[in-house]
């Protein structure tokens, strides 16, 4: 029976570099306008902020009266009232709520899924 060697340098590259290197903390700006949670982020943040999952946004149009909330609850703080027809980029859907970003660089939060219409391409 042969024994396994503890030498594993042939499995490891000489150095890690590029966007996946662990060279310091994630560089992330204003969290209120950054589509980033502890478990999920917008795909454009890959390489800048480390999270387990990245999502490609699904554009939706806001219906009249759509409200951006700080949490997935009717009693949460209101962040903004969305303009009817404005684009809300959905990154996650759970329990009747959509989490995402208002416009391209707007605030991030939750909108009732019933107040959004998918954009058909």
HELIX and SHEET records of a PDB file:
HELIX    1   1 UNK A   18  UNK A   20  5                                   3    
HELIX    2   2 UNK A   31  UNK A   33  5                                   3    
HELIX    3   3 UNK A   43  UNK A   45  5                                   3    
HELIX    4   4 UNK A  113  UNK A  115  5                                   3    
SHEET    1   A 2 UNK A  40  UNK A  42  0                                        
SHEET    2   A 2 UNK A  53  UNK A  55  1                                        
SHEET    1   B 5 UNK A 108  UNK A 112  0                                        
SHEET    2   B 5 UNK A  97  UNK A 102 -1                                        
SHEET    3   B 5 UNK A  87  UNK A  94 -1                                        
SHEET    4   B 5 UNK A  58  UNK A  62 -1                                        
SHEET    5   B 5 UNK A 116  UNK A 118 -1                                        
SHEET    1   C 2 UNK A  67  UNK A  69  0                                        
SHEET    2   C 2 UNK A  78  UNK A  81 -1                                        
END                                                                             
